[in-house]
Amino acid sequence: MGVQDFLVVTVIGFCFQAQILSSLNLTCNPNDMKALEDFTSSLKTVVDGWGSSFSSDCCKWEGITCNSSSSLGIGLNNSIDTFRVVKLELPSKRLAGNLFASLGTLDQLRTLNLSHNLLMHSLPTSLFHLSNLELLDLSSNDFSGPIPVDIELPSIQFLDISQNLLNGSLPGSICDKNSTQLRVLNMAPNYFSSNLPQGFGNCTSLEDLDLSTNYLTGTSDGISKGIFRLRKLTRLNIQDNMLSGALSEEIGNLINLVRLDISTNGFSGTIPDVFHSLGRLQNFIAHSNRFGGQIPPSLSSSSTISLLNLRNNSLEGSIALNCSAMISLTSLNLGSNLFDGPIPSNLPSCRHLSDVNLARNNFPSEIPKSFENFHSLSYLSLSNSSISNVSSALQILQRCRNLTTLVLTLNFPGEQFPADPILHFEKLKVLIIAYCRLTGSIPQWLRTSSRLQLLDISWNQLEGAIPIWFGNFSNLFYLDISNNSLNGEIPRSLTGLPSLINWRCPTEEPSPDFPLFALRVSGRELQYKRVWSFRPTLDFSNNNLSEAIWPDFRKLRSLHVLDLKYNRLSGPIPSSLSEMVSLETLDLSHNELSGIIPPSLVKLSFLSKFSVADNELYGVIPTGGQFLTFSSSSFEGNSLCGHDASPCPSGEDGPLGKWYDKSNKDYTGVIAGVCVGFVFGIACFIGIDRYIWNF
């Protein structure tokens, strides 16, 4: 339940009162006015629509809702009725500064929402002693330090302090002092590092609990004495912590659970066979733990489970799903386990199953012929699973009429890439068959997959030319054909790829419930489910390509990575490459390029990786812009001077001196763009040099 859902429940009670108050001539309570003025004085920013210059009545300020004292049942002071502040709502106003303790004197406050601002430092203790407060949302700020140990919020129903920098212990006393109405509690992500407090077991009305992405410790026994007693829970998110031990069977007490996420912890042992008690559970996410044994029968025959993610554990044996019972299953992720035996042939009978990841297991077999009838299948990853017979695999999978993503990397060692002209994948958007050492050439049947957005057939042994018809893929923005034995020139048609000329982030793009790619940063796993998260890339490196680099590459203004290293390309570096304004990586090293480094390349403000090493270039290394950040290894193996290489001859009479002076004059102004390049270089994309697919 979010803030909006809660407000639907609470707003009805205020509507009737507002109609009565409209006819009264009441003013803001002076104590409430003083509290609000103190609050604004602690901010570094101005609150629009606030202050005496706007209105002397604080109840008319933006984000403020008031009710009369009499309507709230408060005794009148000297027979004078006033307005009392009952709501303070200023989300997403870019408020910066400290949160002043004066807000704790708003003793009739029901709703306080300051989410999605830039507020910082510690949380005032007074906020946690507002006896009438029902909703407190301070999420998505920069609050730090511990939260008060002594919490007394007897009316609280919704508490969200997620996405801050808070640390210390969790408030186990939150439901000790009559706060039994609490329904939603969200404290993720922060930096809490305590054990899960048993006091949470007193929050008997709790329906939604999110403690994910902290540093919480403890065992399942400790959890069972607290959280596992909350029978009204519908959503429990404790993923990405440091919890350990066996998962208690008492989790079966949470009979109303709809979503359970315990992933990225240290749970071990077997998964308890209690899912027959969880008759409403739809999502069970337990990846990246240490579970062993087999999938329990009550889970593999659950009629309510729609998403099952057990990736990256040590589960073993054969995969035995009761598809006749699992009528709701849509997403299955069992990748990176110890499963063996054949690929389960009954998966097509899970009639709603669309996303399947069985990668990084041991299936020394072929794709079952029954997959021809897998009409619900949209995403399939079987990478690194010891499967064989790529020709049979593609012939079978082409009949999956809704297949959009196919990842078969690290299989079929040394087989031939099928050239059967009748192969046809009409809806395919992502095809990854890399690291297979496939022989042959790029097959003609690929041209019929006109919807391709991402194609990776790198690290094979393919020969022949790059097909001209690659340029007909109107949606292709990521092409990796590196580390093959392709020859000939780069087709000029590739300089006209529409998605690399005028790229637009799609507002809606279907994605699987498991990531195509996962990267661990500072001990935490970042997952990328959308194919559009990847940087627009052309990688033709480590082949035998020859001839010149087309000046028309300038048209690819949305391209982020152009990697042409280790080929036999010749001729000059086109100065028009400076028009590829989104370039972050340009690697032209280990070719046979000649001439100078065009000084116009210093205009590439986003360029963070550049190399022309080991070519036949001469002249002065351009100065200015991002070139100030490149090491000497980017230019070695040429006849270049300047930068960290050998000094250039002095004097203006020689051609070298004149060129050098002109380049400095024309382009030193570009230096100002360096900072902009670092800050705004990546908008919709992740910046990593090499994607390792999450098979």
C-alpha positions as CSV (number, residue, x, y, z in Angstrom):
1,M,0.0,0.0,0.0
2,G,1.5,3.4,-1.0
3,V,0.8,6.9,0.2
4,Q,-1.9,7.4,-2.5
5,D,-3.7,4.3,-1.4
6,F,-3.7,5.5,2.2
7,L,-4.9,8.9,1.3
8,V,-7.9,7.5,-0.4
9,V,-8.9,6.0,2.9
10,T,-8.3,9.1,5.0
11,V,-9.4,11.9,2.7
12,I,-13.1,11.0,3.0
13,G,-13.3,12.0,6.6
14,F,-12.0,15.5,5.8
15,C,-14.2,16.3,2.9
16,F,-17.4,16.7,5.0
17,Q,-15.6,18.9,7.5
18,A,-14.2,21.1,4.8
19,Q,-17.7,21.9,3.5
20,I,-18.7,23.1,7.0
21,L,-15.5,25.1,7.5
22,S,-15.9,27.0,4.2
23,S,-18.6,29.1,5.7
24,L,-16.7,29.9,8.9
25,N,-14.3,32.8,9.3
26,L,-11.6,31.0,11.4
27,T,-7.8,31.6,11.4
28,C,-4.8,29.5,11.8
29,N,-3.9,28.6,15.4
30,P,-1.0,30.8,16.5
31,N,0.9,27.9,17.9
32,D,0.7,26.0,14.6
33,M,1.7,29.2,12.7
34,K,4.8,29.5,14.9
35,A,5.7,25.8,14.3
36,L,5.4,26.3,10.5
37,E,7.4,29.5,10.5
38,D,10.2,27.8,12.5
39,F,10.1,25.0,10.0
40,T,10.7,27.4,7.1
41,S,13.5,29.2,8.9
42,S,15.4,25.9,9.1
43,L,15.3,25.4,5.3
44,K,17.8,26.6,2.8
45,T,15.1,26.9,0.2
46,V,11.9,28.9,-0.1
47,V,8.6,27.1,0.1
48,D,6.4,28.5,-2.7
49,G,3.0,29.7,-1.6
50,W,4.1,30.1,2.1
51,G,4.7,33.1,4.3
52,S,2.8,36.2,5.5
53,S,3.4,37.9,2.1
54,F,1.3,35.2,0.6
55,S,-1.4,35.0,3.3
56,S,-1.6,35.7,7.0
57,D,-3.6,32.6,7.4
58,C,-1.3,29.5,7.3
59,C,-4.2,27.3,6.4
60,K,-4.1,28.9,2.9
61,W,-0.5,28.0,2.4
62,E,0.3,25.3,-0.2
63,G,0.3,21.8,1.2
64,I,-1.5,22.7,4.4
65,T,-4.9,21.3,5.4
66,C,-6.7,22.5,8.5
67,N,-9.8,21.5,10.5
68,S,-11.5,23.6,13.2
69,S,-10.8,22.8,16.8
70,S,-14.4,22.0,17.4
71,S,-14.6,19.5,14.6
72,L,-11.6,17.7,16.1
73,G,-13.3,17.5,19.5
74,I,-10.7,19.8,21.2
75,G,-11.9,22.0,24.1
76,L,-12.1,25.7,23.2
77,N,-9.6,28.1,24.7
78,N,-11.3,31.2,25.9
79,S,-14.3,30.3,23.8
80,I,-12.3,31.0,20.6
81,D,-12.3,28.4,17.8
82,T,-9.3,28.2,15.5
83,F,-8.1,26.2,12.6
84,R,-5.6,23.4,13.5
85,V,-3.1,22.0,11.0
86,V,-4.0,18.4,10.3
87,K,-2.0,17.8,7.1
88,L,1.4,19.0,5.9
89,E,2.1,17.7,2.4
90,L,5.1,19.0,0.4
91,P,6.5,16.1,-1.6
92,S,8.9,16.7,-4.5
93,K,9.4,20.4,-3.7
94,R,13.3,20.3,-3.7
95,L,13.2,21.4,-0.1
96,A,16.8,21.5,1.4
97,G,18.0,21.9,4.9
98,N,17.3,20.4,8.3
99,L,14.0,19.2,9.7
100,F,13.2,21.5,12.6
101,A,11.9,20.0,15.8
102,S,9.1,22.6,15.9
103,L,7.0,20.3,13.7
104,G,6.6,18.1,16.7
105,T,4.4,20.8,18.3
106,L,1.7,20.3,15.6
107,D,-0.2,18.1,18.0
108,Q,-3.3,17.7,15.7
109,L,-1.2,16.6,12.7
110,R,-2.6,13.5,10.9
111,T,-0.5,13.5,7.8
112,L,3.2,14.6,7.3
113,N,4.6,14.0,3.8
114,L,8.0,15.5,3.0
115,S,9.1,12.8,0.7
116,H,11.4,13.2,-2.3
117,N,13.2,16.3,-1.1
118,L,16.8,17.2,-0.1
119,L,16.3,17.3,3.7
120,M,19.3,16.1,5.7
121,H,20.8,15.4,9.1
122,S,19.0,13.7,12.0
123,L,15.3,13.1,12.5
124,P,13.8,15.2,15.3
125,T,12.6,13.0,18.2
126,S,9.5,15.2,18.6
127,L,8.1,13.8,15.3
128,F,7.9,10.4,16.8
129,H,5.7,11.6,19.7
130,L,2.8,13.0,17.7
131,S,-0.2,11.2,19.2
132,N,-2.6,11.9,16.3
133,L,-0.2,11.2,13.4
134,E,-1.5,8.6,11.0
135,L,0.8,9.0,8.0
136,L,4.5,9.8,8.2
137,D,6.4,9.8,4.9
138,L,10.0,11.1,4.9
139,S,11.3,8.8,2.1
140,S,13.8,9.8,-0.5
141,N,15.7,12.4,1.4
142,D,19.2,12.5,2.9
143,F,18.4,12.0,6.6
144,S,21.2,10.3,8.5
145,G,22.0,9.0,11.9
146,P,19.8,6.7,14.1
147,I,16.1,7.0,14.5
148,P,14.8,7.7,18.0
149,V,14.7,4.6,20.2
150,D,11.6,5.8,22.1
151,I,8.7,5.9,19.6
152,E,5.2,6.8,20.7
153,L,2.9,7.0,17.7
154,P,-0.4,5.5,18.9
155,S,-2.3,6.4,15.8
156,I,0.3,5.7,13.1
157,Q,-0.9,3.6,10.2
158,F,1.7,4.4,7.5
159,L,5.4,5.0,8.2
160,D,7.9,5.4,5.3
161,I,11.5,6.4,5.9
162,S,13.0,4.5,3.0
163,Q,15.8,5.7,0.7
164,N,17.7,7.7,3.2
165,L,21.1,7.4,5.0
166,L,19.8,6.2,8.4
167,N,21.8,3.8,10.5
168,G,21.9,2.2,13.8
169,S,19.3,-0.2,15.2
170,L,15.7,-0.8,14.0
171,P,13.0,0.6,16.4
172,G,11.8,-2.6,18.0
173,S,9.5,-0.6,20.2
174,I,7.5,0.9,17.4
175,C,4.4,-1.1,18.3
176,D,5.0,-1.3,22.1
177,K,3.0,1.8,23.0
178,N,-0.4,1.3,21.4
179,S,0.9,1.7,17.8
180,T,-1.1,-1.4,16.8
181,Q,-2.8,0.2,13.9
182,L,0.4,0.3,11.8
183,R,-0.3,-1.3,8.4
184,V,2.7,-0.2,6.2
185,L,6.3,0.1,7.4
186,N,9.0,0.8,4.8
187,M,12.7,1.3,5.9
188,A,14.5,0.3,2.8
189,P,17.1,1.0,1.7
190,N,19.1,2.5,4.5
191,Y,22.1,1.5,6.6
192,F,20.5,-0.2,9.6
193,S,22.7,-2.9,11.0
194,S,21.0,-4.5,13.9
195,N,19.3,-7.9,14.4
196,L,15.7,-8.0,13.3
197,P,13.9,-6.9,16.5
198,Q,11.4,-9.3,18.1
199,G,9.3,-6.3,18.9
200,F,8.0,-6.2,15.4
201,G,5.8,-9.1,16.4
202,N,3.6,-6.7,18.3
203,C,2.6,-4.9,15.0
204,T,-0.4,-7.1,14.6
205,S,-2.0,-5.0,12.0
206,L,1.0,-4.8,9.7
207,E,0.3,-5.7,6.1
208,D,3.3,-4.4,4.2
209,L,6.9,-4.6,5.6
210,D,9.9,-3.6,3.7
211,L,13.3,-3.9,5.4
212,S,15.3,-4.7,2.2
213,T,18.8,-3.4,1.3
214,N,20.2,-2.8,4.8
215,Y,22.8,-4.6,6.8
216,L,20.5,-6.5,9.1
217,T,21.8,-9.7,10.7
218,G,20.3,-12.6,12.6
219,T,18.9,-16.1,11.9
220,S,15.6,-17.4,10.9
221,D,14.8,-18.4,14.6
222,G,15.1,-14.7,15.5
223,I,12.8,-13.8,12.7
224,S,10.2,-16.4,13.7
225,K,9.8,-14.8,17.1
226,G,8.9,-11.5,15.5
227,I,8.0,-11.1,11.9
228,F,6.7,-14.7,11.4
229,R,3.9,-14.0,13.9
230,L,2.4,-11.2,11.7
231,R,-0.5,-13.1,10.1
232,K,-1.9,-10.1,8.3
233,L,1.3,-9.6,6.3
234,T,0.7,-9.6,2.5
235,R,4.1,-8.3,1.4
236,L,7.4,-9.1,3.2
237,N,10.6,-7.8,1.7
238,I,13.8,-8.6,3.6
239,Q,16.1,-9.1,0.7
240,D,19.6,-7.8,0.3
241,N,20.6,-8.1,4.0
242,M,22.9,-10.4,6.0
243,L,20.4,-12.8,7.4
244,S,21.5,-16.4,7.7
245,G,20.7,-19.9,8.9
246,A,17.9,-22.3,7.9
247,L,14.6,-20.8,6.9
248,S,12.1,-21.6,9.6
249,E,9.0,-23.6,8.8
250,E,7.1,-20.9,10.8
251,I,7.1,-18.9,7.7
252,G,4.1,-20.9,6.9
253,N,2.2,-18.9,9.5
254,L,2.1,-15.9,7.2
255,I,-1.0,-17.3,5.5
256,N,-1.9,-14.0,3.8
257,L,1.4,-13.4,2.0
258,V,1.2,-12.4,-1.6
259,R,4.8,-11.5,-2.1
260,L,7.9,-12.9,-0.2
261,D,11.4,-11.7,-1.1
262,I,14.3,-13.1,0.9
263,S,16.9,-12.9,-1.8
264,T,20.6,-12.0,-1.5
265,N,21.0,-13.1,2.1
266,G,22.8,-16.1,3.6
267,F,19.9,-18.5,4.2
268,S,21.0,-22.2,3.9
269,G,19.6,-25.7,4.2
270,T,16.6,-26.8,2.3
271,I,13.6,-24.7,1.5
272,P,10.8,-25.7,3.9
273,D,7.9,-27.6,2.5
274,V,5.2,-25.2,3.8
275,F,3.8,-23.6,0.7
276,H,0.5,-25.5,1.0
277,S,-0.2,-23.1,3.9
278,L,0.6,-20.0,1.8
279,G,-2.5,-20.2,-0.3
280,R,-2.3,-16.6,-1.6
281,L,1.4,-16.4,-2.4
282,Q,2.1,-15.2,-5.9
283,N,5.8,-14.1,-5.9
284,F,8.5,-16.1,-4.1
285,I,12.0,-14.6,-4.7
286,A,14.8,-16.4,-2.9
287,H,17.8,-16.0,-5.3
288,S,21.4,-15.6,-4.2
289,N,21.3,-17.6,-1.0
290,R,22.8,-20.9,0.0
291,F,19.8,-23.2,-0.3
292,G,20.5,-26.8,-1.2
293,G,18.4,-29.9,-1.9
294,Q,15.4,-29.9,-4.2
295,I,12.4,-27.7,-4.8
296,P,9.9,-28.8,-2.2
297,P,6.7,-30.5,-3.5
298,S,4.3,-27.9,-2.1
299,L,6.2,-25.2,-4.1
300,S,6.6,-27.1,-7.3
301,S,2.8,-27.7,-7.4
302,S,1.6,-24.3,-6.1
303,S,-1.5,-23.1,-8.0
304,T,-1.0,-19.5,-7.0
305,I,2.7,-18.9,-7.6
306,S,3.2,-16.7,-10.7
307,L,6.9,-15.7,-10.2
308,L,9.4,-18.1,-8.9
309,N,13.0,-17.0,-8.6
310,L,15.5,-19.4,-7.0
311,R,18.5,-18.4,-9.1
312,N,22.1,-18.6,-7.7
313,N,21.7,-21.2,-5.0
314,S,22.9,-24.8,-4.8
315,L,19.7,-26.6,-5.6
316,E,20.2,-30.0,-7.2
317,G,18.6,-33.0,-8.9
318,S,16.2,-32.9,-11.7
319,I,13.7,-30.1,-12.2
320,A,10.3,-31.5,-11.5
321,L,7.5,-29.0,-11.8
322,N,3.8,-30.0,-11.7
323,C,2.7,-27.9,-14.6
324,S,-0.9,-29.2,-14.4
325,A,-1.1,-27.7,-10.9
326,M,1.0,-24.5,-11.5
327,I,-1.7,-22.8,-13.4
328,S,-0.5,-19.3,-12.5
329,L,3.2,-19.6,-13.2
330,T,4.4,-16.9,-15.7
331,S,8.1,-16.4,-14.7
332,L,10.6,-19.2,-13.8
333,N,14.2,-18.4,-12.9
334,L,16.3,-21.5,-11.8
335,G,19.6,-20.3,-13.3
336,S,23.0,-20.8,-11.6
337,N,22.2,-23.9,-9.6
338,L,23.3,-27.5,-9.6
339,F,20.3,-29.0,-11.5
340,D,21.1,-31.8,-13.9
341,G,19.4,-34.3,-16.1
342,P,17.5,-33.3,-19.2
343,I,15.8,-30.0,-19.7
344,P,12.2,-30.5,-18.4
345,S,10.1,-31.3,-21.4
346,N,6.8,-30.5,-19.7
347,L,7.4,-26.8,-19.3
348,P,5.2,-26.0,-22.4
349,S,2.3,-27.4,-20.4
350,C,2.7,-24.6,-17.9
351,R,0.3,-22.7,-20.1
352,H,1.0,-19.1,-18.9
353,L,4.8,-19.5,-18.5
354,S,6.5,-16.8,-20.6
355,D,9.9,-16.1,-19.0
356,V,12.3,-19.0,-18.4
357,N,15.9,-18.9,-17.2
358,L,17.6,-22.3,-16.7
359,A,21.2,-21.0,-17.4
360,R,24.3,-22.2,-15.7
361,N,23.0,-25.7,-14.8
362,N,24.1,-29.0,-16.3
363,F,21.7,-30.3,-19.0
364,P,23.9,-32.5,-21.3
365,S,21.1,-32.9,-23.8
366,E,19.2,-31.1,-26.6
367,I,16.3,-28.8,-26.3
368,P,13.2,-31.0,-26.1
369,K,11.0,-31.3,-29.2
370,S,8.0,-30.4,-27.0
371,F,9.2,-26.8,-27.0
372,E,7.8,-26.5,-30.5
373,N,4.5,-26.1,-28.6
374,F,5.8,-23.5,-26.1
375,H,3.6,-20.8,-27.5
376,S,3.5,-18.7,-24.3
377,L,7.3,-18.4,-24.2
378,S,8.8,-15.0,-24.6
379,Y,12.2,-15.0,-22.8
380,L,14.5,-18.0,-22.8
381,S,18.0,-18.3,-21.4
382,L,19.8,-21.6,-21.5
383,S,23.4,-20.3,-21.5
384,N,26.2,-22.3,-20.2
385,S,24.1,-25.4,-19.7
386,S,26.0,-28.0,-21.7
387,I,23.3,-28.3,-24.4
388,S,24.2,-29.4,-27.9
389,N,22.9,-29.4,-31.5
390,V,22.4,-25.8,-32.3
391,S,20.6,-26.7,-35.6
392,S,17.9,-28.7,-33.8
393,A,17.6,-26.0,-31.1
394,L,16.9,-23.2,-33.6
395,Q,14.5,-25.4,-35.7
396,I,12.5,-26.1,-32.6
397,L,12.6,-22.6,-31.0
398,Q,11.5,-20.9,-34.2
399,R,8.1,-22.4,-33.6
400,C,7.7,-20.5,-30.3
401,R,5.7,-17.8,-32.0
402,N,6.0,-15.2,-29.2
403,L,9.7,-15.6,-28.5
404,T,11.4,-12.2,-28.2
405,T,14.6,-12.9,-26.3
406,L,16.9,-15.9,-26.8
407,V,20.2,-16.4,-24.9
408,L,22.2,-19.5,-25.8
409,T,25.7,-18.4,-25.0
410,L,28.5,-20.9,-24.0
411,N,26.9,-24.0,-25.6
412,F,27.3,-26.0,-28.8
413,P,31.2,-25.9,-28.8
414,G,32.6,-26.0,-32.3
415,E,29.3,-26.7,-34.1
416,Q,28.4,-24.9,-37.3
417,F,26.1,-21.9,-37.2
418,P,23.0,-23.2,-39.0
419,A,22.5,-21.7,-42.5
420,D,19.1,-23.2,-43.1
421,P,17.2,-20.6,-45.1
422,I,13.8,-21.6,-43.7
423,L,14.7,-20.6,-40.1
424,H,12.5,-17.6,-39.2
425,F,12.2,-15.7,-35.9
426,E,9.7,-13.0,-36.6
427,K,9.3,-11.4,-33.2
428,L,12.9,-11.8,-32.0
429,K,14.3,-8.7,-30.4
430,V,17.3,-10.0,-28.5
431,L,19.6,-12.8,-29.8
432,I,22.8,-13.8,-27.9
433,I,24.8,-16.8,-29.1
434,A,28.3,-15.8,-28.0
435,Y,31.3,-17.7,-26.7
436,C,30.3,-20.9,-28.6
437,R,33.1,-21.2,-31.2
438,L,30.6,-21.7,-33.9
439,T,31.9,-22.0,-37.4
440,G,30.5,-20.9,-40.7
441,S,29.3,-17.4,-41.7
442,I,26.6,-15.0,-40.5
443,P,23.5,-16.8,-41.8
444,Q,21.1,-15.2,-44.3
445,W,18.0,-16.2,-42.2
446,L,18.9,-13.5,-39.6
447,R,17.7,-10.8,-42.1
448,T,14.1,-11.9,-41.5
449,S,14.4,-11.0,-37.8
450,S,13.6,-7.4,-38.6
451,R,12.7,-6.5,-35.0
452,L,16.2,-7.1,-33.6
453,Q,17.3,-4.6,-31.1
454,L,20.4,-6.4,-29.7
455,L,22.5,-9.0,-31.5
456,D,25.6,-10.6,-30.0
457,I,27.3,-13.4,-31.9
458,S,30.8,-12.5,-30.5
459,W,33.5,-15.0,-29.7
460,N,32.8,-17.5,-32.4
461,Q,34.8,-18.5,-35.4
462,L,32.6,-17.0,-38.1
463,E,34.2,-16.1,-41.4
464,G,33.1,-14.1,-44.5
465,A,31.8,-10.6,-44.8
466,I,29.5,-8.5,-42.6
467,P,26.2,-8.6,-44.4
468,I,25.0,-5.4,-46.0
469,W,21.5,-6.1,-44.8
470,F,22.5,-5.4,-41.2
471,G,21.8,-1.8,-42.1
472,N,18.1,-2.7,-42.6
473,F,17.5,-3.4,-38.9
474,S,15.5,-0.2,-38.0
475,N,15.6,-1.0,-34.3
476,L,19.1,-2.4,-33.9
477,F,21.2,-0.3,-31.4
478,Y,23.6,-3.0,-30.0
479,L,25.6,-5.1,-32.4
480,D,28.6,-7.2,-31.1
481,I,30.3,-9.4,-33.7
482,S,33.7,-9.1,-32.1
483,N,36.3,-11.9,-31.8
484,N,35.5,-13.7,-35.0
485,S,37.3,-14.0,-38.3
486,L,35.2,-11.7,-40.4
487,N,36.8,-9.9,-43.3
488,G,36.2,-7.3,-46.0
489,E,35.0,-3.8,-45.4
490,I,32.5,-2.5,-42.9
491,P,29.3,-2.1,-44.9
492,R,28.4,1.5,-45.4
493,S,24.8,0.6,-44.7
494,L,25.6,0.4,-41.0
495,T,26.2,4.1,-40.9
496,G,22.5,4.6,-41.5
497,L,21.1,2.5,-38.6
498,P,18.0,4.5,-37.6
499,S,18.3,3.7,-33.8
500,L,21.8,5.0,-33.7
501,I,21.0,8.2,-35.6
502,N,18.0,9.3,-33.6
503,W,17.7,7.2,-30.4
504,R,14.8,7.6,-28.1
505,C,14.3,5.9,-24.7
506,P,11.0,4.0,-25.0
507,T,8.4,4.9,-22.4
508,E,7.1,1.3,-22.1
509,E,9.1,-1.8,-23.0
510,P,8.2,-5.3,-21.7
511,S,10.9,-6.8,-19.6
512,P,11.3,-10.2,-17.9
513,D,11.1,-10.7,-14.2
514,F,14.8,-11.7,-14.2
515,P,17.8,-9.6,-15.3
516,L,19.5,-10.0,-18.6
517,F,22.6,-8.7,-16.9
518,A,23.7,-8.5,-13.3
519,L,26.7,-6.5,-11.9
520,R,28.0,-6.5,-8.3
521,V,29.1,-3.1,-7.1
522,S,30.4,-2.6,-3.6
523,G,29.0,-5.9,-2.5
524,R,25.5,-5.2,-3.9
525,E,24.0,-6.7,-7.0
526,L,22.7,-4.3,-9.7
527,Q,20.2,-5.9,-12.0
528,Y,19.3,-4.7,-15.5
529,K,16.1,-6.1,-16.9
530,R,15.5,-3.8,-19.8
531,V,17.5,-4.3,-23.0
532,W,17.4,-0.5,-23.5
533,S,19.5,-0.1,-20.4
534,F,22.6,-1.1,-22.4
535,R,24.7,1.5,-24.2
536,P,24.2,1.8,-27.9
537,T,27.2,-0.2,-29.3
538,L,28.9,-1.3,-32.4
539,D,31.7,-3.7,-31.6
540,F,33.6,-5.1,-34.6
541,S,36.9,-5.7,-32.8
542,N,39.3,-8.6,-33.2
543,N,38.4,-9.5,-36.8
544,N,40.2,-9.2,-40.1
545,L,38.2,-6.2,-41.4
546,S,40.0,-3.9,-43.9
547,E,39.5,-0.8,-46.0
548,A,38.7,2.6,-44.6
549,I,36.5,4.0,-41.8
550,W,33.5,5.6,-43.4
551,P,33.2,9.3,-42.8
552,D,29.4,8.7,-42.7
553,F,29.8,7.2,-39.2
554,R,29.3,10.9,-38.2
555,K,25.5,10.3,-38.7
556,L,25.4,7.9,-35.7
557,R,24.9,10.7,-33.2
558,S,23.3,8.3,-30.6
559,L,26.1,5.8,-30.6
560,H,28.0,5.4,-27.3
561,V,30.6,2.8,-28.1
562,L,32.5,2.3,-31.4
563,D,35.1,-0.5,-31.0
564,L,37.2,-1.3,-34.1
565,K,40.4,-2.4,-32.5
566,Y,42.6,-5.3,-33.8
567,N,41.6,-5.2,-37.5
568,R,43.4,-4.2,-40.7
569,L,41.6,-0.9,-41.3
570,S,43.6,1.6,-43.3
571,G,43.4,5.2,-44.5
572,P,42.9,8.4,-42.3
573,I,40.7,8.8,-39.3
574,P,37.8,10.8,-40.6
575,S,37.5,14.2,-38.9
576,S,33.7,13.9,-39.2
577,L,33.8,11.4,-36.3
578,S,33.7,14.5,-34.1
579,E,30.0,14.8,-35.0
580,M,29.2,11.5,-33.1
581,V,28.3,13.6,-30.1
582,S,27.3,10.8,-27.7
583,L,30.5,8.7,-28.1
584,E,31.9,7.5,-24.8
585,T,34.3,4.9,-26.1
586,L,36.3,5.1,-29.4
587,D,38.9,2.4,-29.8
588,L,40.7,2.4,-33.2
589,S,43.9,0.7,-31.9
590,H,45.9,-2.0,-33.6
591,N,45.0,-1.2,-37.2
592,E,46.8,0.3,-40.1
593,L,45.4,3.8,-40.0
594,S,47.6,6.7,-41.2
595,G,47.7,10.4,-41.2
596,I,47.0,12.7,-38.2
597,I,44.6,12.5,-35.3
598,P,41.9,15.0,-36.3
599,P,42.0,17.9,-33.8
600,S,38.2,18.1,-34.1
601,L,37.9,15.0,-31.9
602,V,38.5,17.2,-28.9
603,K,34.8,18.2,-29.4
604,L,33.7,14.8,-28.1
605,S,32.8,16.0,-24.6
606,F,31.5,12.6,-23.4
607,L,34.5,10.6,-24.5
608,S,36.0,8.7,-21.6
609,K,37.9,5.9,-23.3
610,F,40.0,6.5,-26.4
611,S,42.8,4.6,-28.1
612,V,44.7,4.8,-31.4
613,A,47.7,2.8,-30.2
614,D,49.7,0.8,-32.7
615,N,48.7,2.4,-36.0
616,E,50.7,4.5,-38.5
617,L,49.7,7.9,-37.3
618,Y,52.0,11.0,-37.1
619,G,51.9,14.6,-36.0
620,V,50.7,16.3,-32.9
621,I,48.4,14.7,-30.3
622,P,45.4,17.1,-30.0
623,T,45.1,19.0,-26.7
624,G,42.0,20.1,-24.9
625,G,38.7,18.6,-24.0
626,Q,38.7,14.9,-22.9
627,F,42.2,14.4,-24.5
628,L,43.6,15.9,-21.3
629,T,42.4,12.8,-19.4
630,F,43.9,10.1,-21.7
631,S,47.1,8.2,-20.8
632,S,50.1,7.9,-23.1
633,S,49.2,4.3,-23.8
634,S,46.3,5.5,-25.9
635,F,48.8,6.9,-28.4
636,E,51.8,4.6,-28.3
637,G,53.0,2.6,-31.3
638,N,52.8,5.6,-33.6
639,S,54.9,8.6,-34.7
640,L,53.1,11.1,-32.6
641,C,54.4,13.9,-30.4
642,G,53.0,16.0,-27.6
643,H,50.9,14.9,-24.6
644,D,53.1,12.5,-22.7
645,A,54.9,11.3,-25.8
646,S,58.1,12.9,-27.2
647,P,58.1,16.7,-27.5
648,C,57.1,18.2,-30.8
649,P,59.5,20.3,-32.8
650,S,59.2,24.1,-32.0
651,G,58.8,26.9,-34.5
652,E,55.9,28.1,-36.6
653,D,57.5,27.9,-40.1
654,G,57.3,24.2,-40.4
655,P,53.9,22.5,-41.2
656,L,53.9,20.8,-37.9
657,G,54.3,24.0,-35.9
658,K,51.5,25.7,-37.9
659,W,49.1,22.8,-37.5
660,Y,49.9,22.6,-33.8
661,D,49.2,26.3,-33.2
662,K,46.0,26.1,-35.2
663,S,44.7,23.2,-33.2
664,N,45.4,24.9,-30.0
665,K,43.7,28.1,-31.1
666,D,40.6,26.4,-32.4
667,Y,39.9,23.9,-29.7
668,T,41.2,25.0,-26.3
669,G,37.8,26.4,-25.6
670,V,36.4,22.9,-25.6
671,I,38.0,22.4,-22.2
672,A,35.0,24.0,-20.6
673,G,32.9,21.1,-21.8
674,V,34.9,18.4,-19.9
675,C,33.0,18.7,-16.6
676,V,29.7,18.6,-18.5
677,G,30.8,15.4,-20.2
678,F,31.5,13.7,-16.9
679,V,28.2,14.8,-15.3
680,F,25.8,14.2,-18.1
681,G,27.6,11.6,-20.1
682,I,25.1,8.8,-19.2
683,A,21.4,9.4,-19.1
684,C,19.5,6.2,-20.0
685,F,22.4,3.8,-20.1
686,I,24.8,2.0,-17.8
687,G,28.5,2.6,-18.4
688,I,30.5,-0.6,-18.3
689,D,33.1,-1.7,-20.8
690,R,32.0,-5.2,-21.4
691,Y,28.6,-6.8,-20.7
692,I,28.7,-10.2,-19.2
693,W,25.2,-11.6,-19.8
694,N,23.4,-12.9,-16.8
695,F,23.0,-16.4,-18.2
